[in-house]
Amino acid sequence: MRWWDIEAVLALERELFPDDAWSRGMFWSELAHARGPGATRHYVVAREDDRIVGYAGLAVSGTASDDGSDAPVADVQTIAVARDHWGTGLGSRLLTDLLRAATSFECGEVLLECRIDNVRAQKLYERFGFETIGVRRGYYQPGNVDALVMRLTDPSAPTTP
Ligand SMILES: CC(C)(COP(=O)(O)OP(=O)(O)OC[C@H]1O[C@@H](n2cnc3c(N)ncnc32)[C@H](O)[C@@H]1OP(=O)(O)O)[C@@H](O)C(=O)NCCC(=O)NCCS
C-alpha cells in the first residue's frame, strides 16, 4: 500500500467497518512507518485490474516478555476484503502475506483483536493457528462490543488454511 492507494482503501474501509472506520490520517501515519531501514509496518493491497479489492497491515513493536524471548511482537492492524470477493481465498492470501512479513521481521508471535461477533474473521484466523488468549471488554466503541485477543505463536511455521 502506498499513499496514492489511501482514497480507494478509505472507501472500502468505510463500507466494511461502518462503526469504527480508520481515518485518512491513521493510514497516512501507518504508511509513514512502512518504508526504509527502520520500518515497523507492513501494508499491502490486493488489486483486480485497477480496483483495490483488499488490504491488510501489520505493526511490529516491543518484545515478548512472558516467554523470556527478545523477539519482537507483531500486531495485525487491519485486514479487509471487498464484499464481492469474500470466500475466494483473498483473506487467506492477505493473512499469509502478513505472516511472511512477521517472519521477516523475526517476530516470535503475532497478536490481533477481533470483534466477538465477527465469526467469519475468527474462522480465518483459527485456520492459520491463532488461538484466543483473552477478551477485552467493551473494546469497540460505540456499541460496547467485546474484542477477542488472538495469538499465533510461530508465524514462520507452515500453515494449512
Ligand atoms: C474477514 C475477511 C477478511 C475474510 O476474507 P475472505 O476473503 O472472505 O477470506 P477467505 O476467502 O480466505 O476465507 C473465507 C472462506 O472462504 C473459503 N475459501 C478459502 N479459500 C477459498 C478458495 N480458494 N475458494 C473458495 N473458497 C475459499 C474459506 O474456507 C473460508 O470458509 P469458511 O469461513 O467456511 O472457513 C472478510 O470477510 C472481510 O473483509 N470482512 C470485513 C472486514 C473484517 O471483518 N476484517 C477483520 C477484522 S478482525
The ligand as an SDF file (V2000), in Angstrom:
LIG
                    3D

 48 50  0  0  0  0  0  0  0  0999 V2000
  -12.7390  -11.4430    7.3610 C   0  0  0  0  0  0  0  0  0  0  0  0
  -12.4320  -11.3010    5.8660 C   0  0  0  0  0  0  0  0  0  0  0  0
  -11.1170  -10.5460    5.7140 C   0  0  0  0  0  0  0  0  0  0  0  0
  -12.2800  -12.7170    5.2700 C   0  0  0  0  0  0  0  0  0  0  0  0
  -11.9290  -12.5760    3.8970 O   0  0  0  0  0  0  0  0  0  0  0  0
  -12.2600  -13.6990    2.8100 P   0  0  0  0  0  0  0  0  0  0  0  0
  -11.5930  -13.3060    1.5620 O   0  0  0  0  0  0  0  0  0  0  0  0
  -13.7100  -13.9720    2.7900 O   0  0  0  0  0  0  0  0  0  0  0  0
  -11.4930  -14.9480    3.4340 O   0  0  0  0  0  0  0  0  0  0  0  0
  -11.2360  -16.3480    2.7140 P   0  0  0  0  0  0  0  0  0  0  0  0
  -11.9090  -16.3850    1.3960 O   0  0  0  0  0  0  0  0  0  0  0  0
   -9.7780  -16.6020    2.7310 O   0  0  0  0  0  0  0  0  0  0  0  0
  -11.9260  -17.3410    3.6820 O   0  0  0  0  0  0  0  0  0  0  0  0
  -13.3330  -17.2770    3.8430 C   0  0  0  0  0  0  0  0  0  0  0  0
  -13.9660  -18.5760    3.4190 C   0  0  0  0  0  0  0  0  0  0  0  0
  -13.6920  -18.8680    2.0670 O   0  0  0  0  0  0  0  0  0  0  0  0
  -13.1660  -20.1950    1.9650 C   0  0  0  0  0  0  0  0  0  0  0  0
  -12.1250  -20.2190    0.9560 N   0  0  0  0  0  0  0  0  0  0  0  0
  -10.8100  -20.0520    1.1570 C   0  0  0  0  0  0  0  0  0  0  0  0
  -10.1410  -20.1830    0.0070 N   0  0  0  0  0  0  0  0  0  0  0  0
  -11.0630  -20.3840   -0.9460 C   0  0  0  0  0  0  0  0  0  0  0  0
  -10.9940  -20.5700   -2.3300 C   0  0  0  0  0  0  0  0  0  0  0  0
   -9.8000  -20.5560   -2.9790 N   0  0  0  0  0  0  0  0  0  0  0  0
  -12.1320  -20.7460   -2.9980 N   0  0  0  0  0  0  0  0  0  0  0  0
  -13.2990  -20.7640   -2.3530 C   0  0  0  0  0  0  0  0  0  0  0  0
  -13.4450  -20.5960   -1.0280 N   0  0  0  0  0  0  0  0  0  0  0  0
  -12.3250  -20.4200   -0.3410 C   0  0  0  0  0  0  0  0  0  0  0  0
  -12.5600  -20.4630    3.2810 C   0  0  0  0  0  0  0  0  0  0  0  0
  -12.5150  -21.8620    3.5590 O   0  0  0  0  0  0  0  0  0  0  0  0
  -13.4790  -19.7530    4.1900 C   0  0  0  0  0  0  0  0  0  0  0  0
  -14.5770  -20.5640    4.5000 O   0  0  0  0  0  0  0  0  0  0  0  0
  -15.0360  -20.7330    5.9940 P   0  0  0  0  0  0  0  0  0  0  0  0
  -15.2770  -19.3290    6.5180 O   0  0  0  0  0  0  0  0  0  0  0  0
  -16.2830  -21.5500    5.8680 O   0  0  0  0  0  0  0  0  0  0  0  0
  -13.9100  -21.4230    6.6920 O   0  0  0  0  0  0  0  0  0  0  0  0
  -13.5810  -10.5910    5.1170 C   0  0  0  0  0  0  0  0  0  0  0  0
  -14.7880  -11.2610    5.3880 O   0  0  0  0  0  0  0  0  0  0  0  0
  -13.7410   -9.1050    5.4800 C   0  0  0  0  0  0  0  0  0  0  0  0
  -13.0900   -8.2470    4.8880 O   0  0  0  0  0  0  0  0  0  0  0  0
  -14.6240   -8.7930    6.4430 N   0  0  0  0  0  0  0  0  0  0  0  0
  -14.8980   -7.3940    6.8090 C   0  0  0  0  0  0  0  0  0  0  0  0
  -13.7000   -6.7850    7.4850 C   0  0  0  0  0  0  0  0  0  0  0  0
  -13.3020   -7.5890    8.7080 C   0  0  0  0  0  0  0  0  0  0  0  0
  -14.1380   -8.0320    9.4500 O   0  0  0  0  0  0  0  0  0  0  0  0
  -11.9730   -7.7520    8.9110 N   0  0  0  0  0  0  0  0  0  0  0  0
  -11.4360   -8.4890   10.0400 C   0  0  0  0  0  0  0  0  0  0  0  0
  -11.3570   -7.5940   11.2290 C   0  0  0  0  0  0  0  0  0  0  0  0
  -10.8440   -8.5230   12.6830 S   0  0  0  0  0  0  0  0  0  0  0  0
  1  2  1  0
  2  3  1  0
  2  4  1  0
  2 36  1  0
  4  5  1  0
  5  6  1  0
  6  7  2  0
  6  8  1  0
  6  9  1  0
  9 10  1  0
 10 11  2  0
 10 12  1  0
 10 13  1  0
 13 14  1  0
 14 15  1  0
 15 16  1  0
 15 30  1  0
 16 17  1  0
 17 18  1  0
 17 28  1  0
 18 19  1  0
 18 27  1  0
 19 20  2  0
 20 21  1  0
 21 22  1  0
 21 27  2  0
 22 23  1  0
 22 24  2  0
 24 25  1  0
 25 26  2  0
 26 27  1  0
 28 29  1  0
 28 30  1  0
 30 31  1  0
 31 32  1  0
 32 33  2  0
 32 34  1  0
 32 35  1  0
 36 37  1  0
 36 38  1  0
 38 39  2  0
 38 40  1  0
 40 41  1  0
 41 42  1  0
 42 43  1  0
 43 44  2  0
 43 45  1  0
 45 46  1  0
 46 47  1  0
 47 48  1  0
M  END
$$$$
